């Protein structure tokens, strides 16, 4: 009998040479979709007890505690990030703590691909696929938001100033990767301000 195994959406795919920024998949990220009433004190307290940190209430923000990160998605939805090996244990603890409380916690680790882009110029590359002004003060380390990227639904998390995680649905993983790999080419690099030399 064959054994079940996990294969990431971009398994075997490597970044091409000649990119202006670094591009790679994060294949071992666990994800839990948590839903509940943000103003329910019992729900908030139970989640904090398990996660070790209070759920973020500020729109488009995130919090972290150790290897657990919590991203705000809406007033009643959060995406919990952790190592894939920790998902089952964390999910069981959440469901136990939230028993009897209006809520939902689901393992969605296989739903999305996670592509990390880092390096100077990452914001300019990302803006080739979205109308967001990633140079504004709204997009500092820790901020996150859903967005339309290259005509598909995506989730952007600003990990650090020049480090970004882009979450896309698994079925669009290769499309998103190819879009980023193409627009991140050194020969496609652009400056947003000032005179630019023509490509050779």
C-alpha positions in Angstrom: 0.0 0.0 0.0 1.3 3.4 -0.9 2.1 5.9 1.8 0.5 9.4 1.8 3.1 12.2 1.6 3.0 16.0 1.2 4.3 17.6 -1.9 4.4 21.4 -2.1 2.7 23.2 -5.0 6.1 24.3 -6.4 8.1 21.1 -5.7 11.1 20.9 -8.0 10.8 24.5 -9.2 13.9 26.7 -8.8 14.4 30.4 -9.4 16.0 31.2 -12.8 19.3 33.0 -12.9 19.5 36.7 -13.6 16.9 37.9 -11.1 17.2 41.3 -9.4 15.7 39.9 -6.2 15.6 36.5 -4.4 12.7 34.2 -5.1 11.8 30.9 -3.4 8.9 28.8 -2.2 8.3 28.2 1.5 7.1 24.6 1.4 6.7 23.7 5.0 4.4 26.4 6.3 1.3 25.2 8.2 -1.8 27.3 8.0 -5.0 27.3 10.1 -8.1 29.4 9.2 -9.7 30.6 12.4 -13.1 32.3 12.5 -15.0 33.7 15.4 -16.6 36.9 16.8 -13.8 39.3 17.5 -15.8 41.0 20.2 -16.6 37.8 22.0 -14.4 37.8 25.1 -14.6 34.1 25.6 -13.5 33.4 22.0 -10.6 35.9 22.3 -9.4 34.6 25.6 -9.5 30.9 24.5 -7.6 31.7 21.3 -5.0 33.7 23.3 -4.6 30.9 25.8 -3.6 28.5 23.0 -1.6 30.8 20.7 0.2 32.7 23.5 -0.7 36.0 21.9 -3.9 38.0 21.5 -5.6 37.9 18.1 -4.8 41.2 16.2 -7.9 43.5 16.0 -6.3 46.2 13.8 -7.2 45.7 10.2 -4.3 44.4 8.0 -2.0 43.8 10.9 -0.3 40.7 12.4 1.2 39.5 15.6 3.8 36.8 16.4 4.8 34.7 19.3 7.7 32.3 18.8 7.1 30.3 15.7 3.4 31.2 15.5 2.2 34.2 13.5 -1.4 35.4 13.3 -2.6 37.5 10.3 -5.7 39.6 10.4 -7.9 38.8 7.4 -11.2 40.4 8.4 -13.2 41.3 11.6 -14.0 37.6 12.1 -11.2 35.8 10.4 -7.5 35.2 11.1 -4.8 33.1 9.4 -2.6 31.3 11.9 0.9 30.4 10.6 3.2 27.8 12.1 5.5 25.0 11.1 3.6 22.3 9.2 4.6 19.7 11.8 2.9 21.7 14.5 -0.5 22.1 12.8 -2.2 19.0 14.1 -1.3 19.7 17.7 -2.2 23.4 17.5 -5.5 22.7 15.8 -6.5 20.1 18.4 -5.7 22.6 21.2 -7.7 25.3 19.5 -10.7 23.1 19.0 -10.6 21.9 22.6 -10.3 25.5 24.0 -13.0 26.8 21.7 -15.5 24.0 22.4 -19.0 25.5 23.0 -17.9 28.9 21.6 -19.2 30.1 18.2 -16.0 29.5 16.1 -14.4 27.5 13.4 -10.8 26.3 13.1 -9.7 24.4 9.9 -6.3 23.2 8.6 -5.8 24.9 5.3 -2.1 24.2 4.9 -2.6 22.6 1.4 -4.8 25.4 0.2 -2.1 27.9 -0.7 1.4 28.2 -2.0 3.8 30.6 -0.3 6.3 32.4 -2.4 8.9 34.6 -0.7 10.5 37.5 -2.4 13.3 39.5 -0.8 15.9 42.0 -1.6 16.1 45.7 -2.7 13.6 46.4 -5.4 11.1 43.8 -4.2 8.4 46.4 -3.8 8.9 47.6 -7.4 8.6 44.1 -8.7 5.4 43.5 -6.7 3.8 46.7 -8.0 4.1 45.4 -11.5 1.2 43.0 -10.6 -0.9 45.1 -8.3 -2.4 48.6 -8.0 -1.3 48.9 -4.3 1.1 51.6 -3.5 3.7 49.5 -1.6 5.9 52.6 -1.1 3.3 54.1 1.3 3.6 54.0 5.1 0.7 51.5 5.2 3.0 48.7 4.2 5.5 48.3 7.0 6.9 45.1 8.5 4.0 43.1 9.9 1.3 44.5 7.7 -0.8 42.1 5.6 -3.7 42.3 3.2 -5.6 40.5 0.5 -5.0 41.9 -3.0 -5.5 41.4 -6.7 -2.2 40.3 -8.0 -1.5 39.6 -11.7 -5.3 39.2 -12.1 -5.6 36.5 -9.3 -6.5 36.6 -5.7 -3.5 36.7 -3.4 -2.5 37.6 0.2 0.5 39.8 0.9 2.4 39.7 4.2 5.3 42.2 4.7 7.7 40.1 6.8 10.4 42.8 6.9 11.1 46.0 4.9 12.4 44.1 1.9 11.0 40.6 2.6 7.5 39.7 1.3 5.5 36.5 1.5 2.9 36.1 -1.3 0.1 33.6 -0.7 -1.8 32.3 -3.7 -4.2 29.4 -4.2 -2.4 26.2 -5.0 -3.9 25.9 -8.5 -2.3 29.3 -9.4 1.1 28.6 -7.9 3.0 28.0 -11.1 1.3 31.0 -12.8 2.2 33.3 -9.9 5.8 31.9 -9.8 6.3 32.5 -13.6 4.8 36.0 -13.4 7.2 36.9 -10.5 10.2 35.2 -12.2 9.6 37.1 -15.4 8.9 40.5 -13.8 11.9 40.1 -11.4 14.5 39.7 -14.1 17.4 42.0 -13.9 16.8 43.2 -17.4 13.2 44.2 -16.4 14.3 46.2 -13.4 12.9 49.7 -13.1 13.4 52.8 -11.1 10.2 54.6 -10.0 11.7 58.0 -10.0 14.3 59.9 -12.1 15.9 59.2 -15.5 16.4 55.6 -16.5 18.7 54.2 -19.0 17.3 52.1 -21.9 17.9 48.4 -21.6 20.9 47.1 -23.6 
